[in-house]
Amino acid sequence: MLDAEQISSLQNDRIKNLVKLRNRRPRDQQRIFLAEGYRAMSRALEKGIVPREIYFSPDWFQGENEMDLLKRAQSQGSKLFEISKIAFEKVAYRDRPEGIIGIISQWNYSIKDLALSNPPFLLIVESIEKPGNLGTILRSADAAGVDAVICCDSVTDLYNPNVVRSSTGVLFSMPTVMTTSDEAIEWLRENSIRSVAATPHASQLYTETKLTGPMAIIMGSEQFGLSEKWLEACDEQTRIPMAGQADSLNVAMATLVTLFEAVRQRSAPQ
Amino acid sequence: MLDAEQISSLQNDRIKNLVKLRNRRPRDQQRIFLAEGYRAMSRALEKGIVPREIYFSPDWFQGENEMDLLKRAQSQGSKLFEISKIAFEKVAYRDRPEGIIGIISQWNYSIKDLALSNPPFLLIVESIEKPGNLGTILRSADAAGVDAVICCDSVTDLYNPNVVRSSTGVLFSMPTVMTTSDEAIEWLRENSIRSVAATPHASQLYTETKLTGPMAIIMGSEQFGLSEKWLEACDEQTRIPMAGQADSLNVAMATLVTLFEAVRQRSAPQ
């Protein structure tokens, strides 16, 4: 039914490349990344992202809708490859393979291309280390309705398989920019966007900080928090009150809480 | 230096039991659970929880402080067992073993034993399925300073190794109760504690719902949300506004946002 090239050899170059793409360097050199599983592939298509290539192995399918999804992808331009059960096991990076993995083109927006709402509402994160945190942060940003997420001096890249997975498809729709802190600081100034940095050392509570108007919330890395550069460049510092042990809120949780306080303030009657 | 029994055989009954304890039934039958890693063990001791037994294997130690920790535990009553590198690999459930795993006694508080602050502030969760979510919920509850977390009709048990890990030690200090929804509903009535249920179908926004006074926030399961029982028994229903895709906030994230709105309201000048 499907017009798919058949691959069974583990030595096939395409199979080998799928394994390589778990690493950042080949991802960035080829300007592509992997998305695995039925949900990821279906979310990508929903959001108008058409995988260049999809590799599938019906032996691993867990539901009934995989073939329809593949047909839809093919009709939109995805090239399909049917691979053997063993070959799929080799290329799958998830614990429970679902028999579908796709290759998607990277996009690299420049900060200058961002479409801003009026007033702008942005999230900036500095040097996030864990892909799972970055994925969760993207989900929170989506739920809060920010214009874009700006990732400065990134440690994990946006296209890490665990960012793709933990973002549950948000990666495919949330405008994201990878840039340097210097460029982001410059850009905030040029666009007259206030920056509010979250840090446990601030004296002002986040609920008492003005989070309305043209504004970016700035969050630091898991281990080190925000750099001196951002603490100096920001317009204001703010903190979340903590009742329990110091590390109960990680960076993803602190981001979520701060974003939703901003949502509350921004939707309150003026 | 340390007075520890030596175990090298993989067939040793204690080694076999450590593997068994990854499963709920033997955990509940023996009324004990596992905590693995330097941080978990050290957090337990900090909070006055003394592991009954600690198994260690210096070949896996990642830092310098493990021996001090073991001495401290031993002086407080933990029985120590030094096991071979291979045996430790077998008993470790974490990806990167740190050479320390302990057995801790379960506690089973009754809902009637809970110490409440004035006014009471509680979190009730129904049928949470994923241990990682329950652990994160405990962290959020800790950060928000709730009196206790009441787990109704639990799917995952409190002592699942992934709850222990993802709670980052909060499990050792946060009062937690496992009970039925029926008992919890009855108890709330007897104690005149208002219940506010979070559900995407509510018409009222969580920021417009009164979350002060004697109050419990009620959160449902990942897949099914709250049961009819809770939706009928609660005093009020509330929802979090969602800008993006419907599932961007999972139950752990929704719990965090709701708890911190309660903290904001409860600390605002009356």
HADDOCK unambig.tbl for C-alpha pairs under 7 A between the chains (distance, minus, plus):
assign (segid A and resid 139 and name CA) (segid B and resid 248 and name CA) 4.98 0.50 0.50
assign (segid A and resid 139 and name CA) (segid B and resid 249 and name CA) 6.85 0.50 0.50
assign (segid A and resid 140 and name CA) (segid B and resid 248 and name CA) 6.63 0.50 0.50
assign (segid A and resid 140 and name CA) (segid B and resid 249 and name CA) 6.75 0.50 0.50
assign (segid A and resid 142 and name CA) (segid B and resid 243 and name CA) 6.53 0.50 0.50
assign (segid A and resid 142 and name CA) (segid B and resid 244 and name CA) 4.86 0.50 0.50
assign (segid A and resid 142 and name CA) (segid B and resid 248 and name CA) 6.76 0.50 0.50
assign (segid A and resid 143 and name CA) (segid B and resid 242 and name CA) 5.07 0.50 0.50
assign (segid A and resid 143 and name CA) (segid B and resid 243 and name CA) 4.87 0.50 0.50
assign (segid A and resid 143 and name CA) (segid B and resid 244 and name CA) 4.75 0.50 0.50
assign (segid A and resid 143 and name CA) (segid B and resid 248 and name CA) 5.69 0.50 0.50
assign (segid A and resid 143 and name CA) (segid B and resid 249 and name CA) 6.63 0.50 0.50
assign (segid A and resid 144 and name CA) (segid B and resid 242 and name CA) 6.61 0.50 0.50
assign (segid A and resid 144 and name CA) (segid B and resid 243 and name CA) 5.63 0.50 0.50
assign (segid A and resid 145 and name CA) (segid B and resid 243 and name CA) 4.85 0.50 0.50
assign (segid A and resid 145 and name CA) (segid B and resid 244 and name CA) 6.22 0.50 0.50
assign (segid A and resid 242 and name CA) (segid B and resid 143 and name CA) 5.08 0.50 0.50
assign (segid A and resid 242 and name CA) (segid B and resid 144 and name CA) 6.62 0.50 0.50
assign (segid A and resid 243 and name CA) (segid B and resid 142 and name CA) 6.53 0.50 0.50
assign (segid A and resid 243 and name CA) (segid B and resid 143 and name CA) 4.88 0.50 0.50
assign (segid A and resid 243 and name CA) (segid B and resid 144 and name CA) 5.64 0.50 0.50
assign (segid A and resid 243 and name CA) (segid B and resid 145 and name CA) 4.88 0.50 0.50
assign (segid A and resid 244 and name CA) (segid B and resid 142 and name CA) 4.87 0.50 0.50
assign (segid A and resid 244 and name CA) (segid B and resid 143 and name CA) 4.75 0.50 0.50
assign (segid A and resid 244 and name CA) (segid B and resid 145 and name CA) 6.23 0.50 0.50
assign (segid A and resid 248 and name CA) (segid B and resid 139 and name CA) 4.98 0.50 0.50
assign (segid A and resid 248 and name CA) (segid B and resid 140 and name CA) 6.64 0.50 0.50
assign (segid A and resid 248 and name CA) (segid B and resid 142 and name CA) 6.75 0.50 0.50
assign (segid A and resid 248 and name CA) (segid B and resid 143 and name CA) 5.69 0.50 0.50
assign (segid A and resid 249 and name CA) (segid B and resid 139 and name CA) 6.85 0.50 0.50
assign (segid A and resid 249 and name CA) (segid B and resid 140 and name CA) 6.75 0.50 0.50
assign (segid A and resid 249 and name CA) (segid B and resid 143 and name CA) 6.64 0.50 0.50
assign (segid A and resid 257 and name CA) (segid B and resid 257 and name CA) 5.76 0.50 0.50
assign (segid A and resid 257 and name CA) (segid B and resid 260 and name CA) 6.97 0.50 0.50
assign (segid A and resid 260 and name CA) (segid B and resid 257 and name CA) 6.97 0.50 0.50
